[in-house]
Amino acid sequence: MLIGSGVEKVYLACGSTDLRKAMDGLAALVSQAFCLDLFSPSLFVFCNRQRDKLKILHWNHNGFWLY
């Protein structure tokens, strides 16, 4: 899936995140609350309150991917 994508870092958000958020909401969380560069070669990982579901936000040259 991500082989050859050039991912350098993986950031895991501490605590729970409302996973009803789509790409725009998660992107705003990364840039404003965490003060990180959205367009860096990184994965941003979020989990729900029960910690049984994940969402991963990733920038690829043409746009965001949400896994």
Secondary structure as a PSIPRED ss2 file (coil, helix, strand):
# PSIPRED VFORMAT (PSIPRED V4.0)

   1 M C   1.000  0.000  0.000
   2 L C   1.000  0.000  0.000
   3 I C   1.000  0.000  0.000
   4 G C   1.000  0.000  0.000
   5 S C   1.000  0.000  0.000
   6 G C   1.000  0.000  0.000
   7 V C   1.000  0.000  0.000
   8 E C   1.000  0.000  0.000
   9 K E   0.000  0.000  1.000
  10 V E   0.000  0.000  1.000
  11 Y E   0.000  0.000  1.000
  12 L E   0.000  0.000  1.000
  13 A C   1.000  0.000  0.000
  14 C C   1.000  0.000  0.000
  15 G C   1.000  0.000  0.000
  16 S C   1.000  0.000  0.000
  17 T C   1.000  0.000  0.000
  18 D C   1.000  0.000  0.000
  19 L C   1.000  0.000  0.000
  20 R C   1.000  0.000  0.000
  21 K C   1.000  0.000  0.000
  22 A C   1.000  0.000  0.000
  23 M H   0.000  1.000  0.000
  24 D H   0.000  1.000  0.000
  25 G H   0.000  1.000  0.000
  26 L H   0.000  1.000  0.000
  27 A H   0.000  1.000  0.000
  28 A H   0.000  1.000  0.000
  29 L H   0.000  1.000  0.000
  30 V H   0.000  1.000  0.000
  31 S H   0.000  1.000  0.000
  32 Q H   0.000  1.000  0.000
  33 A H   0.000  1.000  0.000
  34 F C   1.000  0.000  0.000
  35 C C   1.000  0.000  0.000
  36 L C   1.000  0.000  0.000
  37 D C   1.000  0.000  0.000
  38 L C   1.000  0.000  0.000
  39 F C   1.000  0.000  0.000
  40 S C   1.000  0.000  0.000
  41 P C   1.000  0.000  0.000
  42 S E   0.000  0.000  1.000
  43 L E   0.000  0.000  1.000
  44 F E   0.000  0.000  1.000
  45 V E   0.000  0.000  1.000
  46 F E   0.000  0.000  1.000
  47 C E   0.000  0.000  1.000
  48 N C   1.000  0.000  0.000
  49 R C   1.000  0.000  0.000
  50 Q C   1.000  0.000  0.000
  51 R C   1.000  0.000  0.000
  52 D C   1.000  0.000  0.000
  53 K C   1.000  0.000  0.000
  54 L E   0.000  0.000  1.000
  55 K E   0.000  0.000  1.000
  56 I E   0.000  0.000  1.000
  57 L E   0.000  0.000  1.000
  58 H E   0.000  0.000  1.000
  59 W E   0.000  0.000  1.000
  60 N E   0.000  0.000  1.000
  61 H C   1.000  0.000  0.000
  62 N C   1.000  0.000  0.000
  63 G E   0.000  0.000  1.000
  64 F E   0.000  0.000  1.000
  65 W E   0.000  0.000  1.000
  66 L E   0.000  0.000  1.000
  67 Y C   1.000  0.000  0.000
